[in-house]
């Protein structure tokens, strides 16, 4: 995670604390705090909590907004937001309907929550699910979340999709990018469109924002949306056939 070292220094000086005084209040060594302020050390979440408490500020105020939270794991985000809302582990676990130990493991990064659990956590914390997902909204994480949602092991999904379990593991870890053919197989087994895996969170909004109003109006038309929906479910051969037909149609001059 990225922490604002200069912000810590400014807050410390604003409160009239010396480096040594703040280090004592936060139970940190003087040299370690100095390195944090200079930006040469990246503190853990626990250290951030100590500093925030010593400075009497919310923990999020020490995190660099420019990082877009992409360097924070799901567990760290959940813990930060939970503490901001003054919820104990037990309170949040009860609201979401999961065990205390399971929530603790999620926050410590020992397990990854299923998509359903993630949505419930986001709801109880009052944030959109994408706030918690961040970089975990990648293809690999989407595949893993959906697989766990169906209660499948990597081996079971691999068997149904006709690929190896090792490949599933590598895709989920982000080590390899699957071919379109593999994506089609996985999507078919999991009952989703291949587009589900390759569309980044918020990508649609970014694309629409760059379009002129006429194009934007055309794309949101129900007929166009229906066509786009069909295209998402085409195989590679079918999509190529459609593209060839469009090219032939345009060359004929009938358009």
C-alpha positions in Angstrom: 0.0 0.0 0.0 1.1 3.6 -0.5 1.3 5.8 2.5 1.7 9.6 2.6 5.0 10.1 4.5 4.9 13.8 4.0 1.3 13.8 5.3 2.4 12.1 8.5 5.1 14.6 9.0 2.8 17.5 8.4 0.2 16.2 10.9 2.9 15.5 13.4 4.3 19.0 13.2 0.8 20.5 13.2 0.2 18.8 16.6 3.5 20.0 17.9 5.0 16.5 18.2 8.6 15.7 17.7 9.6 12.7 15.8 10.5 11.0 19.0 7.2 11.9 20.7 5.1 10.4 17.9 7.3 7.3 17.7 6.6 6.8 21.4 2.9 7.4 21.1 2.6 4.9 18.3 5.0 2.4 19.9 7.4 2.6 17.0 11.2 3.0 16.8 12.4 6.5 16.0 14.4 5.3 13.0 11.5 3.4 11.6 9.1 6.4 11.8 11.8 8.6 10.2 12.0 6.2 7.3 8.2 6.2 6.9 8.1 10.0 6.8 10.9 10.0 4.1 9.0 7.4 2.1 11.8 4.8 2.3 9.7 2.4 4.3 6.2 1.1 3.6 4.4 0.4 6.9 2.0 -2.5 7.5 -1.7 -1.9 8.1 -1.1 -2.4 11.8 1.5 0.3 11.9 -0.9 2.6 10.0 -3.5 2.0 12.6 -1.0 2.9 15.4 0.0 6.1 13.6 -3.6 7.1 12.9 -4.6 6.5 16.6 -1.6 8.5 17.8 -2.5 11.4 15.4 -6.3 11.1 16.2 -7.2 10.8 12.5 -9.0 8.2 10.3 -6.6 5.6 8.8 -7.7 6.4 5.3 -6.2 9.9 5.6 -2.7 8.4 5.7 -3.2 6.4 2.5 -2.3 8.0 -0.9 -5.5 8.7 -2.8 -3.5 8.4 -6.0 -3.0 4.8 -5.5 -6.7 4.1 -6.1 -6.5 1.5 -3.4 -5.2 -0.9 -6.0 -2.2 -1.9 -3.7 -4.6 -2.9 -0.9 -5.8 -6.4 -0.6 -9.5 -7.2 -0.2 -8.8 -8.0 3.5 -7.1 -4.7 4.2 -9.9 -2.8 2.6 -12.5 -4.6 4.6 -10.6 -4.0 7.8 -10.0 -0.3 7.1 -13.7 0.4 6.3 -14.9 -1.8 9.2 -12.8 0.2 11.6 -13.9 3.5 10.1 -17.5 2.4 10.8 -16.6 1.3 14.4 -17.7 -2.3 13.7 -16.0 -5.1 15.5 -15.1 -8.3 13.7 -17.9 -10.1 15.5 -20.5 -7.4 14.6 -19.7 -7.5 10.9 -19.5 -11.3 10.8 -23.0 -11.5 12.4 -24.4 -9.0 9.9 -23.0 -10.8 6.9 -23.9 -14.2 8.2 -20.4 -15.7 8.3 -18.3 -17.0 11.1 -15.9 -14.8 13.1 -13.0 -16.9 12.2 -13.8 -16.8 8.5 -14.0 -13.0 8.5 -10.7 -12.9 10.4 -9.1 -15.1 7.8 -10.4 -12.9 5.0 -9.0 -9.7 6.6 -5.6 -11.4 7.1 -5.5 -12.5 3.4 -5.6 -16.2 4.3 -8.7 -16.9 2.2 -10.5 -15.2 -0.6 -14.3 -14.6 -0.1 -16.8 -15.9 -2.7 -18.6 -13.4 -4.9 -21.7 -13.7 -2.7 -19.9 -13.1 0.5 -18.0 -10.2 -1.1 -21.3 -8.6 -2.1 -22.8 -9.1 1.4 -19.7 -7.5 3.0 -19.9 -4.6 0.6 -23.6 -4.1 1.5 -23.0 -4.1 5.2 -20.0 -1.8 4.9 -22.1 0.6 2.7 -19.8 0.5 -0.3 -20.1 -0.8 -3.9 -18.6 -4.3 -4.3 -16.0 -2.9 -6.8 -14.5 -0.8 -4.0 -13.5 -4.0 -2.3 -12.5 -5.8 -5.5 -10.1 -3.3 -7.0 -7.4 -5.2 -8.8 -9.1 -8.4 -7.8 -11.6 -7.6 -10.5 -9.1 -9.1 -12.9 -9.9 -12.1 -15.1 -8.2 -14.5 -12.7 -10.1 -13.3 -9.7 -13.4 -13.3 -11.5 -12.8 -16.9 -12.6 -11.9 -18.0 -9.0 -14.9 -16.2 -7.5 -17.3 -17.7 -9.9 -15.8 -21.1 -9.6 -16.1 -21.0 -5.8 -19.6 -19.6 -6.2 -20.5 -22.9 -7.9 -18.7 -24.9 -5.3 -16.2 -26.3 -7.8 -12.6 -27.2 -7.3 -10.0 -26.3 -9.9 -9.9 -29.9 -10.9 -13.6 -30.2 -11.4 -13.8 -27.0 -13.5 -10.8 -28.2 -15.5 -12.5 -31.5 -16.2 -15.7 -29.9 -17.3 -13.9 -27.4 -19.5 -11.5 -29.9 -21.0 -8.4 -28.2 -19.8 -5.8 -29.0 -17.1 -6.2 -28.1 -13.4 -2.7 -26.5 -13.7 -3.9 -24.1 -16.3 -6.9 -23.1 -14.2 -4.5 -22.4 -11.3 -2.2 -20.3 -13.5 -5.1 -18.3 -14.9 -6.5 -17.6 -11.4 -3.1 -16.5 -10.2 -2.7 -14.2 -13.2 0.4 -16.0 -14.5 -1.1 -16.8 -17.9 -3.7 -15.2 -20.2 -6.1 -17.8 -21.6 -6.9 -18.1 -25.3 -10.3 -17.1 -26.6 -11.1 -20.7 -27.1 -10.3 -21.5 -23.4 -12.4 -18.5 -22.3 -15.3 -19.8 -24.3 -15.1 -23.2 -22.7 -14.8 -21.8 -19.2 -17.7 -19.4 -19.8 -19.9 -22.2 -21.1 -19.3 -24.3 -18.0 -19.9 -21.4 -15.6 -23.0 -20.1 -17.5 -21.7 -16.7 -18.3 -20.7 -14.8 -21.4 -17.0 -14.7 -22.3 -17.3 -10.9 -22.1 -17.8 -11.3 -18.3 -14.1 -12.2 -17.9 -12.5 -9.6 -20.2 -14.6 -6.5 -19.2 -12.7 -4.5 -16.6 -14.6 -2.9 -13.8 -15.7 0.6 -14.8 -14.4 0.1 -18.3 -17.8 0.7 -19.9 -18.1 4.1 -18.2 -14.6 5.2 -19.3 -15.4 4.2 -22.9 -18.7 5.9 -22.9 -17.2 9.1 -21.5 -14.9 9.5 -24.5 -17.7 9.1 -27.1 -19.6 11.9 -28.7 -23.3 12.1 -27.7 -24.6 10.7 -31.0 -22.6 7.5 -30.8 -23.4 7.2 -27.1 -27.2 7.5 -27.9 -26.9 4.9 -30.6 -25.1 2.4 -28.4 -27.7 2.6 -25.6 -30.6 1.9 -28.1 -32.3 -1.4 -27.1 -31.8 -2.9 -30.6 -28.1 -2.2 -30.5 -27.8 -3.6 -27.0 -29.5 -6.7 -28.2 -27.0 -7.1 -31.0 -24.1 -6.5 -28.6 -25.5 -9.1 -26.3 -25.6 -11.7 -29.1 -22.0 -10.9 -30.2 -20.8 -11.5 -26.7 -22.0 -15.1 -26.9 -20.6 -15.8 -30.4 -17.7 -18.3 -30.9 -14.6 -17.2 -32.7 -15.8 -18.7 -36.0 -19.3 -17.2 -35.7 -17.8 -13.7 -35.0 -15.5 -14.0 -37.9 -18.4 -14.9 -40.1 -20.3 -11.8 -39.0 -17.3 -9.6 -39.6 -16.8 -11.0 -43.1 -20.5 -10.5 -43.8 -20.4 -6.8 -42.7 -17.3 -6.2 -44.9 -19.0 -7.8 -47.9 -22.2 -5.8 -47.2 -20.2 -2.5 -47.1 -18.3 -3.4 -50.3 -21.6 -4.1 -52.1 -22.6 -0.5 -51.7 -26.0 -1.4 -50.3 -25.3 0.3 -47.0 
